Amino acid sequence: MAKLDKEEKVLNYLQMYATITLIVAVLPFIPENYAMYIYMQAGFFYAFTSLIQRLKVKGDLIKQRISRMNLFASALLIISVVARFGLLENYGRNLWIFFFLLSGVFIIYANIIILRAKDE
């Protein structure tokens, strides 16, 4: 993989911030009324940074694949935010957990691809 320029580094740091904020928002010691809004902010922030990254990626096939995976994971996070606020309660009360974990799988897999590409 090529060296990251300053904008890509900033976007990566912002995505890391959003990911850490998402993890903090689902911890059990955060009050539920605050956690919902922290979770919403982090989910939309992750989606925003993923969308910007997707629009900026040119050329390298691995970077394009990772940006698509992050964009899909952010779409799952948005669905999770909607479910967390109870708008999908007809399908199950804790449906947001499923979408959160599914997006986590995509995020972890994308990071594994990044690490393997750096080793090559």
JOLIN-V957488 format. One record per residue. RES is the residue in one letter. SS is DSSP state (H for helix, E for strand, - for the rest). Layout:
[[RES,SS] [RES,SS]]
This chain:
[[M,-] [A,-] [K,-] [L,-] [D,-] [K,H] [E,H] [E,H] [K,H] [V,H] [L,H] [N,H] [Y,H] [L,H] [Q,H] [M,H] [Y,H] [A,H] [T,H] [I,H] [T,H] [L,H] [I,H] [V,H] [A,H] [V,-] [L,-] [P,-] [F,-] [I,-] [P,-] [E,H] [N,H] [Y,H] [A,H] [M,H] [Y,H] [I,H] [Y,H] [M,H] [Q,H] [A,H] [G,H] [F,H] [F,H] [Y,H] [A,H] [F,H] [T,H] [S,H] [L,H] [I,H] [Q,H] [R,H] [L,H] [K,H] [V,-] [K,-] [G,-] [D,-] [L,H] [I,H] [K,H] [Q,H] [R,H] [I,H] [S,H] [R,H] [M,H] [N,H] [L,H] [F,H] [A,H] [S,H] [A,H] [L,H] [L,H] [I,H] [I,H] [S,H] [V,H] [V,H] [A,H] [R,H] [F,-] [G,-] [L,-] [L,-] [E,H] [N,H] [Y,H] [G,-] [R,-] [N,-] [L,H] [W,H] [I,H] [F,H] [F,H] [F,H] [L,H] [L,H] [S,H] [G,H] [V,H] [F,H] [I,H] [I,H] [Y,H] [A,H] [N,H] [I,H] [I,H] [I,H] [L,H] [R,H] [A,H] [K,H] [D,H] [E,-]]
